[in-house]
Amino acid sequence: MKTTRILLPSLLLTSAVAFATGVGYDDTPQIPGQQWKVHDKNRPNPPIVVPAETFSHMAPAPADAIVLFDGKDLSKWKSGDAEAKWNVADGAFVVTKGAGDIETREKFGDFQLHIEWSAPNPPHGDSQGRGNSGIFLHGLYEVQVLDVYNNKTYADGQAGGLYGQWAPLQNAVKKPGEWNSYDIVFEGPRFDASGSVSRKAAVTVIHNGVVLHHHQEFNGPTGHRNVPKYAVYDSTGPIRLQDHGDPVRYRNVWIRPLGTYDRPETK
């Protein structure tokens, strides 16, 4: 499938040509509607883009936002039915290996999410074993968190990728130890009375001011080496953050639930 690559000229300093990594798999299923297999080792990596320095700084939450982390505690998060067990220090919280995923106590429908993350410095490991975590929308649809600064991996597992489905348009990651921002606009799926999907889940992802996806549809929930199918639910869910064993840090997390409005008919 031919993909249009979107750049924001005012925010970019340099860009590079896409390249194939040779890291990944060749024995996985075909991704629906694409020429690539899941985690395809031959899928070209996105071009590298250096974001503007202004995106190193914390973005204040709008007045109507729900602040999910205020730099002090994880009271709005849980781990299963227990308290969230990740460590909080210096205005951020860090993935605690073996403590398990955490998720918001509250569920959301359609929303705007802001979250900032930082990969460990010095870096350790390579490919998917370096600075790995993930942000699961409705607890089901993953936007990948990964240190891909001078680190090759498969395209649909890149930072900001819709894991196992869509590679990001660009690689806009900052150096290990520096702060990255994700601004995510998510619309959950809808199901008709028969249980069929009437609207797929879709997402727009902006990484450090660079568009990675624009209203890109998910083929279904996220899986590894497979192609999961949609299953009926109430189109709400938590924000879940993944414990993948790496001490990724998070800060400045806020969310704005989105309502609906009547669009005028086209004449």
N, C-alpha and C positions, 0 to 999 in steps of 0.2 A: 504494500500500500504506500502510495506517495504521501509524504507528510510535509505540510508547510511549517517552516520554522519561524517563530515570531520573535523579534528583537525589539527592545525598547531603547532607541538610540541615545536618549538623554541619560540613561542609567548605566550604560555599558562603557567599559574601557577597551576591552579587546575581546575577540572571539577567535575560535579555532575550527578547523575542519573536522567533521565527524570521522571516527575511525572504528574499525572492528576490533574487538578485544580478544576473541578466542577463549574467553572465560565464560563458562556456563555449561549447557547441556545440549545434546542432540537427540535424546530419546524421550522427550516429553510431548504432550499433546499439542496439536495446532491451536493457536488462539483464534477464537471465532472472529471472522471478518478481517483477519490479517494474514500476511504471508509467513509470519514467524511462529515458531513454537514457544511454549512457555520457557522463560529463562534461556532463550536461544543464544548459543555462544557465537553465532555468526551475525547477530543483529548489531548494526552500527551503534556505537555509543553517541550520546548527544554532544554537540560542540561545547567547548568550555567558554564560559563568559565570566569576566571579573566584575562583580557588582560594585556599585558606588559605596564609598566608605560610610555614608550616612546610615546604611542599614546595619551597622554594628551597634547602634544605640537602641535602647528600649523605646517601644512605641506606646504612648499612654493609652489607656483604655477609654473608649468613648463613654459619655455620661450614662448611657442606657445599657452598657455591657454588664454581664455577669462575670465578676472576677473569679476565676477558678483557682488561681494561686497568687497570693498577695506578697510572696517573699518570706512568709513566716511559718506557715503550717500547711498540712495536707488534709484539713478538716473536710474539704469538699470532695475528697477522693476516698476510695476503699479498695481493698483487695479481697475479692470474693465477698463474704459476709463480715470480714474483719477490717480493722483499721489498715490504711495504707502504710506499708513498712519501709518505704524508701526514705533515705536520709535527706534532711533539709539543712543547708548551711550557706552562709554568705548570700542570701537572697535568691537561692536556686534550690532545686531538689535533684537528686541524682539516682539513677537506676541502681538498685542494690541487688547484686547478683544472687539469684536463688530465692529472692523474696516474691517473685511472681509479678505478673502484670498488675497495673492499677487502673481503675476507671472512675469516672465521675459518679457521684451518688445520684445526680439528676440525669434524666434522659432528655434528649432534644430531638426535634424534627428537622426542619431545614434551618441552616444557621450560617453565620460568619464566624470563623475561629481564627484567633491570632495566638501563635505559640512560638517561643524562641528556644533553640537548642544549641548545644556545643559538644563537639566530639572530644574525646580524651586527648590530652597532650602531655607527654609524647605519645604518638600513635603506636598501637600494637596490632599485629596481624595484617591480613590482606583480604581482598575481595569482600565477601559478606561477613568476614570475621574481624572487621575493623570499624569500631564506632557504630555498631548496629543497634537500632531500636525501631520503633514504628508507631504511627498515629493511626488508630483504627476508628473510623467514623461510624457511628451507630454500633461500635464494637465489632464491625464486620469488614469494612472496606479500608485497606491500608494505604496510607501515604508514607512511603519509605523514609526512614532516617538512617543515614549512612555516611561515614567519612569516605568520600570519593575524591579527596584532594591528592592527586598523584597516586591514585589507587584504582586499578582496573577491576571491573566486575561486569556481569551481564547487564544489558541495557535496561531491562524492565525491573532491575533491582537497584537502579541508581537512586541517589538522594532525590526525593520528590517524585519518584516513579510511583505509578499505581501498580503495586507489586504484582508481578506475574502477568500483567495485562498491557499496560502502556508505559513506554519509556518517556521520560520528560523531554521537552523540546530542547532544553539546555542543561548544562551542568554549571550551576551558579554557586557552588559550595565555597565556604570560606576555609581558611587554614585550620587545622586542629587547634582547639583551645579558643578560637574566636567564635562569636555568637552569630548564628543564623536565624533568620525569621521566616516563618511560613504564615501566609495569609490565605485562608482556605474558605471558599464559599461552596457549601454542600447542599444539594437537594436530594432527599431520600427517594426511594422508589415508591411507586403506587401500584396497587393490585386491584383488579376488577372483582366482581362478585363471584366469578368462577375460579379465582385464585391465580389468574394469568397476570403477567406483568403488563400494566398499561403505561408505565413510565419507568425507565431505568434510573437508578441512582446516577447522579452526575456531579462533577466537581470542577471548580476552577482553583488552581494552585499558583500562588506567586511566591517565589523564593528570593529573598533579598532584593525585591523590586523587579524581578525578572519572571515573566509569565512562563510557567512550565506546562500547564494544561488550561484550556479554556472550554468550560462546559463539556468536559470529556465524560462520556458515559462509562460506567463500570459494566463489565459483562456479567457480573454476579459478585458475591462475596470473595474475599481474598483467600487464595490457597497457595501451597508450595508444590510445584511440579504437577499441578492438576488444574482443572477448569471447573470450579464449583458453580452450582446453579442457584438461582434465586429460590427462596422459600418464603411463603407468606408470613409477614409479621405486621405490626401496627405502624411501621414507618417512623418509629422513634428508637433512640438508643443512646448509650453513653459515649463519651470520648474515652477510649482505652489506649493506654501507653504500654508498650511492650518491654518486658524484661528479656533481652536477648543475651544477657551476660556481660555486656559492656557498660562501663560507668558513664553513660551519656547524661549530660546535665540539661535541665529544663528550667525556664523562668518565664515570667510575664505572660501568663496564660489567661485569656479572656474570650468570651463567646457572646454573640448577639443572635438570639433566635429570630428567624425571619418569618414575617407574616406573608399573606398573599394580598394581591390587589387585582381589581378587574382591569383587564387590558381592553382597550377599545377595539371594536371589530374593524378589520381591514376592508375598505370599500374600493 
